[in-house]
C-alpha cells in the first residue's frame, strides 16, 4: 500500500497520500478531516450521486453540512461561503454531468477566504490534469475507476499538496494547529509541516474507523496504474469519435461533451486539457425518459453499469440509477434530465462501440435493426 500511495503522490505532484478502501471512504475522510468539530463544505451542484448524498444527508448528522452553489462557477461558490465554511469542493470533471470546473478561479476564491480547495480528480486523472498545478490543496480519487482501469478492485486515495498554510488559519483549523490529546499533545502542522492533512487523516480517521485498503487491492490497482497513460489516450480518442457520431445522429436530442467545439465547457477543455476532454459524456435520446430506458436496455457490447473508467465501455441512465433517490429539482441542478444517458467510453475498437450505440438508438425508436448485406 505504501508503494501505491507514493506512486499516486508522484503522479499528482503532491507531498503525501492516504489510500482507503473506496473512493467514498477517501471523500468521507477528506470532509471529516477538514471540518472536524463541525462546519460546512461549499460544493458545486454537479456531483456524483453518492457524494451528494454524503454531503446533503449523511455528514449533516455529524455536524458537517454541505452547501451547494447554484452552479459550478467560482462566483456561485463564493456566494455560499460564510464564517463556518471549512473547504470548497468540486469534481474537476463532474460525474455524470461532464462539466469542467475552473480550478484556478475556484482556488482563488477558496484561498481568499482562508479555506482549502478539495478536488475529486477521478475522471480527469493526473494523466490529463494535476489540480495542484492550478491551486487545489487536496485531491481525491476513486482508484476503482480510471486509475485501476479494470473494475476488479475497489480503492480510494486522498493526496495533499503541502501548500496550504494551516498555521496561518489556526483559529479555523485547530485540529491541525492545536495539540491532539489523543496523540500526546502532538501538533500536526508542526510535526508534519509538508503533509499535516494526510498525517491526521491516517492517525485519527483511518486508524480509528478502519476504512483501509487491502494489500491485494493495492497490488491490483498498481497493475492498473502501470497502463493508465496508454489507456487514457485511447479512452479520449474513442470518446471524441463517439461524441461526433452522436452529435450528428437524428435520434439524439443533445450531447454534452467538452471535446465538441459547441460545448459551453470547450474553452475550459482548451485551458486544462489542451483541447481534449476525458472520456465521460452525456447525451439525451429523443423521446424522453422511456426512449432513454429502451436505449439503455438494448445495449449489448456496452455494459449497463454505474461504474466509470473501466477498460470496457459502460453506460448508465442516472435518473433511474445513480441519482434516482434525488428529487427532480436536485437532479436538474446536478445536470441530470430524465433522458440523460451517461457513457464512459472504453478502449474497444471505435467501430464496435458506435455499432452498439446505433442498434440501441434504433431500438429506442421502436425499429428493428436490419443488418445490411456485406
C-alpha positions as CSV (number, residue, x, y, z in Angstrom):
1,X,0.0,0.0,0.0
2,X,2.9,2.4,0.7
3,X,4.1,1.9,-2.9
4,X,0.6,2.8,-4.2
5,X,0.5,5.9,-2.0
6,X,3.9,7.0,-3.1
7,X,3.1,6.4,-6.8
8,X,-0.1,8.4,-6.8
9,X,1.6,11.1,-4.8
10,X,4.2,11.4,-7.5
11,X,1.6,11.3,-10.3
12,X,-0.3,14.2,-8.7
13,X,2.9,16.0,-7.7
14,X,1.9,16.1,-4.0
15,X,3.6,15.5,-0.7
16,X,1.8,12.5,0.8
17,X,-1.2,10.3,0.3
18,X,-3.5,8.0,2.2
19,X,-5.1,5.0,0.4
20,X,-8.5,3.9,1.5
21,X,-11.0,1.1,0.9
22,X,-13.0,3.1,-1.6
23,X,-13.3,6.5,-3.2
24,X,-16.3,7.3,-1.0
25,X,-14.1,6.5,2.1
26,X,-11.5,8.9,0.8
27,X,-14.1,11.6,0.4
28,X,-15.6,10.9,3.8
29,X,-12.1,11.2,5.4
30,X,-11.3,14.4,3.5
31,X,-14.5,16.1,4.6
32,X,-14.4,14.8,8.1
33,X,-10.8,15.8,8.5
34,X,-11.1,19.4,7.3
35,X,-14.4,20.0,9.1
36,X,-13.6,18.2,12.3
37,X,-15.9,19.6,15.0
38,X,-18.5,20.9,12.6
39,X,-18.8,23.5,9.8
40,X,-19.8,23.4,6.2
41,X,-18.4,22.3,2.8
42,X,-19.3,24.5,-0.1
43,X,-19.7,22.3,-3.2
44,X,-20.7,22.6,-6.9
45,X,-24.1,21.0,-7.6
46,X,-22.8,18.7,-10.3
47,X,-21.6,15.8,-8.2
48,X,-21.7,12.0,-8.2
49,X,-25.0,11.0,-6.7
50,X,-23.5,9.2,-3.6
51,X,-21.2,12.2,-2.9
52,X,-24.2,14.5,-3.0
53,X,-25.9,12.1,-0.5
54,X,-22.9,12.2,1.7
55,X,-22.8,16.0,1.9
56,X,-26.6,16.5,1.9
57,X,-27.8,13.8,4.2
58,X,-25.1,11.7,6.0
59,X,-22.5,14.2,7.2
60,X,-25.0,16.8,8.5
61,X,-25.9,14.3,11.2
62,X,-22.3,14.6,12.3
63,X,-22.4,18.4,12.3
64,X,-20.8,18.8,8.8
65,X,-23.2,20.5,6.3
66,X,-23.0,20.5,2.5
67,X,-23.8,23.9,0.9
68,X,-24.5,23.6,-2.8
69,X,-23.7,26.5,-5.1
70,X,-26.2,27.5,-7.8
71,X,-23.8,26.4,-10.5
72,X,-20.1,25.4,-10.9
73,X,-18.7,29.0,-11.2
74,X,-16.3,30.5,-8.7
75,X,-18.8,33.3,-8.2
76,X,-21.6,31.0,-7.3
77,X,-19.4,29.2,-4.8
78,X,-18.2,32.4,-3.3
79,X,-21.8,33.4,-2.6
80,X,-22.2,30.3,-0.3
81,X,-19.1,30.9,1.9
82,X,-19.6,32.0,5.5
83,X,-17.7,32.0,8.8
84,X,-18.3,28.3,9.3
85,X,-17.0,27.2,5.9
86,X,-14.1,24.8,6.1
87,X,-13.4,24.0,2.5
88,X,-14.6,24.3,-1.1
89,X,-15.2,21.1,-3.1
90,X,-15.6,20.3,-6.8
91,X,-15.1,17.5,-9.2
92,X,-12.5,18.5,-11.8
93,X,-14.8,16.9,-14.4
94,X,-18.3,16.4,-13.0
95,X,-19.8,12.8,-12.9
96,X,-22.1,12.4,-14.7
97,X,-22.7,15.9,-16.0
98,X,-19.3,16.2,-17.7
99,X,-18.9,19.8,-16.7
100,X,-15.3,21.1,-16.3
101,X,-14.7,23.3,-13.3
102,X,-12.4,26.3,-13.5
103,X,-10.0,25.1,-10.8
104,X,-7.8,28.2,-10.8
105,X,-10.8,30.6,-10.3
106,X,-12.3,28.4,-7.5
107,X,-8.9,28.0,-5.8
108,X,-8.5,31.8,-5.7
109,X,-11.9,32.2,-4.1
110,X,-11.1,29.5,-1.5
111,X,-7.8,31.0,-0.6
112,X,-9.2,34.5,-0.4
113,X,-11.5,33.2,2.3
114,X,-8.8,31.2,4.1
115,X,-10.0,27.7,3.3
116,X,-8.6,24.9,1.1
117,X,-9.9,23.6,-2.2
118,X,-10.6,19.8,-2.3
119,X,-10.9,18.4,-5.8
120,X,-12.1,15.0,-6.9
121,X,-9.9,14.2,-9.9
122,X,-11.3,10.7,-10.6
123,X,-12.5,11.4,-14.2
124,X,-9.6,13.5,-15.4
125,X,-6.8,11.5,-13.7
126,X,-3.3,13.1,-13.3
127,X,-2.6,12.0,-16.9
128,X,-4.9,14.7,-18.1
129,X,-4.6,17.3,-15.3
130,X,-3.0,17.8,-12.0
131,X,-5.2,20.1,-9.9
132,X,-2.3,21.1,-7.6
133,X,-0.8,22.9,-10.5
134,X,-3.9,25.1,-10.6
135,X,-4.2,25.9,-6.9
136,X,-6.0,22.9,-5.4
137,X,-4.9,21.8,-1.9
138,X,-6.3,18.2,-1.5
139,X,-7.0,15.8,-4.4
140,X,-9.2,12.7,-4.0
141,X,-9.6,9.7,-6.4
142,X,-11.7,6.7,-6.6
143,X,-9.0,4.4,-7.7
144,X,-11.7,1.9,-8.7
145,X,-12.2,3.9,-11.9
146,X,-9.6,5.0,-14.5
147,X,-6.6,4.6,-12.3
148,X,-7.3,0.9,-11.7
149,X,-9.0,0.6,-15.1
150,X,-10.2,-3.0,-14.8
151,X,-13.1,-2.8,-12.3
152,X,-11.8,-5.8,-10.3
153,X,-10.6,-3.9,-7.2
154,X,-12.1,-1.1,-5.2
155,X,-10.0,1.7,-3.7
156,X,-9.6,5.4,-3.0
157,X,-6.9,7.8,-2.1
158,X,-6.5,11.4,-0.9
159,X,-3.4,13.4,-1.7
160,X,-2.1,16.6,-0.1
161,X,-0.3,19.4,-2.0
162,X,1.7,20.6,1.0
163,X,0.9,24.2,0.1
164,X,-2.0,25.2,2.3
165,X,-0.8,27.2,5.3
166,X,-2.8,25.7,8.2
167,X,-1.0,27.7,10.8
168,X,-2.0,31.0,9.1
169,X,-5.6,30.0,9.6
170,X,-5.1,28.3,13.0
171,X,-8.3,29.5,14.6
172,X,-10.4,27.9,11.8
173,X,-8.4,24.6,11.8
174,X,-7.5,23.8,15.5
175,X,-7.3,20.1,14.6
176,X,-4.1,20.7,12.7
177,X,-2.7,23.6,14.8
178,X,-3.5,22.8,18.4
179,X,-2.3,19.8,20.5
180,X,-4.0,16.5,19.9
181,X,-4.6,15.0,23.3
182,X,-5.1,11.5,21.8
183,X,-1.5,11.6,20.5
184,X,0.4,13.0,23.5
185,X,-0.2,16.7,22.5
186,X,1.2,16.4,19.0
187,X,0.5,19.4,16.7
188,X,0.2,18.0,13.2
189,X,1.1,21.2,11.3
190,X,4.4,21.4,13.3
191,X,5.3,17.7,13.4
192,X,4.4,17.1,9.7
193,X,4.8,20.5,8.0
194,X,4.6,19.1,4.5
195,X,1.6,16.9,5.0
196,X,-0.4,17.6,8.2
197,X,-3.7,16.8,6.5
198,X,-2.7,13.3,5.4
199,X,-0.9,12.6,8.7
200,X,-4.0,13.5,10.7
201,X,-6.3,11.6,8.4
202,X,-4.1,8.5,8.8
203,X,-3.6,8.8,12.5
204,X,-7.1,9.8,13.6
205,X,-9.6,8.7,11.0
206,X,-8.1,5.6,9.2
207,X,-6.7,4.2,12.4
208,X,-9.9,4.5,14.4
209,X,-12.5,3.9,11.8
210,X,-10.7,1.4,9.7
211,X,-11.6,2.0,6.0
212,X,-8.2,0.8,5.0
213,X,-7.2,-0.6,1.6
214,X,-6.4,-4.3,1.5
215,X,-2.9,-5.3,0.3
216,X,-4.4,-7.4,-2.6
217,X,-6.4,-4.5,-3.8
218,X,-3.4,-2.3,-3.6
219,X,-1.5,-4.8,-5.8
220,X,-4.3,-4.9,-8.4
221,X,-4.6,-1.2,-8.5
222,X,-0.9,-0.8,-9.1
223,X,-1.1,-3.1,-12.1
224,X,-3.8,-0.8,-13.5
225,X,-1.8,2.3,-12.9
226,X,1.1,0.9,-15.0
227,X,-1.1,1.3,-18.1
228,X,-3.2,4.3,-17.2
229,X,-1.3,6.7,-19.6
230,X,-1.8,4.4,-22.6
231,X,-5.5,3.6,-21.7
232,X,-6.4,7.3,-21.2
233,X,-5.1,8.1,-24.6
234,X,-7.3,5.5,-26.2
235,X,-10.3,6.5,-24.0
236,X,-10.1,10.1,-25.1
237,X,-9.7,9.3,-28.8
238,X,-12.7,6.9,-28.8
239,X,-14.8,9.4,-26.8
240,X,-14.2,12.1,-29.3
241,X,-15.3,9.8,-32.2
242,X,-18.4,8.7,-30.3
243,X,-19.4,12.3,-29.4
244,X,-19.1,13.4,-33.1
245,X,-21.3,10.5,-34.1
246,X,-24.0,11.3,-31.5
247,X,-23.9,14.9,-32.4
248,X,-25.0,14.1,-36.0
249,X,-27.5,11.4,-35.2
250,X,-31.2,12.3,-35.8
251,X,-32.4,10.4,-32.8
252,X,-30.2,12.3,-30.4
253,X,-31.6,15.4,-28.8
254,X,-28.4,16.8,-27.4
255,X,-24.8,15.9,-26.5
256,X,-22.7,17.3,-23.6
257,X,-19.0,16.7,-24.2
258,X,-16.3,19.3,-23.7
259,X,-14.3,18.0,-26.7
260,X,-17.0,19.4,-29.0
261,X,-16.4,23.0,-30.1
262,X,-20.0,24.0,-29.4
263,X,-19.8,22.8,-25.8
264,X,-20.0,25.5,-23.1
265,X,-17.0,23.9,-21.5
266,X,-14.8,23.7,-24.6
267,X,-12.8,26.8,-23.6
268,X,-12.0,25.2,-20.2
269,X,-11.1,22.0,-22.0
270,X,-8.6,24.0,-24.0
271,X,-7.3,25.6,-20.8
272,X,-6.9,22.5,-18.7
273,X,-6.8,19.6,-21.2
274,X,-5.2,21.1,-24.3
275,X,-8.5,21.0,-26.2
276,X,-9.1,17.3,-25.4
277,X,-11.7,16.0,-22.9
278,X,-12.0,13.0,-20.7
279,X,-14.0,10.0,-21.9
280,X,-17.1,10.7,-19.9
281,X,-20.0,12.1,-21.9
282,X,-23.7,12.5,-21.6
283,X,-26.5,12.7,-24.2
284,X,-30.2,12.7,-24.4
285,X,-32.3,10.3,-26.5
286,X,-35.2,11.9,-28.3
287,X,-38.5,10.7,-26.7
288,X,-37.5,11.4,-23.1
289,X,-37.4,9.0,-20.2
290,X,-39.0,6.0,-21.8
291,X,-36.9,6.2,-25.0
292,X,-33.7,6.5,-23.0
293,X,-34.6,3.4,-21.0
294,X,-35.2,1.5,-24.2
295,X,-31.8,2.6,-25.5
296,X,-30.2,1.6,-22.2
297,X,-31.9,-1.8,-22.2
298,X,-30.9,-2.5,-25.8
299,X,-27.1,-2.1,-25.3
300,X,-25.1,-5.2,-25.9
301,X,-21.3,-4.5,-26.1
302,X,-21.6,-1.5,-23.8
303,X,-22.2,-2.8,-20.3
304,X,-25.0,-1.4,-18.2
305,X,-23.0,-0.5,-15.1
306,X,-22.9,2.6,-12.9
307,X,-19.2,2.3,-12.6
308,X,-16.9,4.5,-14.9
309,X,-13.3,4.3,-16.0
310,X,-13.2,0.7,-16.9
311,X,-11.4,-0.6,-20.0
312,X,-14.9,-1.6,-21.1
313,X,-17.4,0.9,-22.3
314,X,-20.1,1.5,-19.7
315,X,-23.4,3.2,-19.7
316,X,-26.0,4.3,-17.1
317,X,-29.3,6.0,-17.0
318,X,-28.8,8.3,-14.0
319,X,-32.4,9.3,-13.5
320,X,-33.3,5.6,-12.8
321,X,-30.0,4.5,-11.2
322,X,-27.3,6.7,-9.6
323,X,-29.5,9.8,-9.0
324,X,-32.9,8.1,-8.5
325,X,-33.1,9.0,-4.8
326,X,-32.7,12.7,-5.5
327,X,-35.7,15.0,-6.1
328,X,-36.1,16.0,-9.7
329,X,-35.1,19.6,-8.9
330,X,-31.8,18.4,-7.4
331,X,-31.3,16.1,-10.4
332,X,-31.6,19.1,-12.7
333,X,-29.1,21.1,-10.7
334,X,-26.7,18.2,-11.0
335,X,-27.1,18.2,-14.8
336,X,-29.4,15.2,-14.9
337,X,-32.6,15.2,-17.0
338,X,-35.0,12.3,-17.5
339,X,-33.5,11.4,-20.9
340,X,-29.8,11.7,-19.8
341,X,-27.6,8.7,-20.7
342,X,-24.0,8.7,-19.3
343,X,-21.4,6.9,-21.3
344,X,-17.9,6.0,-20.1
345,X,-16.1,5.2,-23.3
346,X,-13.7,2.3,-23.1
347,X,-10.8,1.1,-25.2
348,X,-12.6,-1.3,-27.6
349,X,-12.4,-0.6,-31.3
350,X,-14.4,2.6,-32.1
351,X,-16.4,0.9,-34.8
352,X,-17.7,-1.7,-32.4
353,X,-18.7,1.0,-29.9
354,X,-20.6,3.0,-32.5
355,X,-22.2,-0.1,-33.9
356,X,-23.7,-0.9,-30.5
357,X,-24.9,2.6,-30.0
358,X,-26.5,2.6,-33.5
359,X,-28.5,-0.5,-32.8
360,X,-29.6,0.7,-29.4
361,X,-30.8,4.0,-30.8
362,X,-32.8,2.1,-33.4
363,X,-34.3,0.0,-30.7
364,X,-35.2,3.2,-28.7
365,X,-37.4,4.4,-31.5
366,X,-39.1,1.0,-31.8
367,X,-37.5,0.0,-35.0
368,X,-35.9,-3.4,-35.7
369,X,-32.4,-3.3,-37.0
370,X,-31.9,-5.0,-40.3
371,X,-28.3,-5.7,-40.9
372,X,-27.1,-4.7,-44.4
373,X,-25.7,-7.5,-46.5
374,X,-21.9,-7.4,-46.8
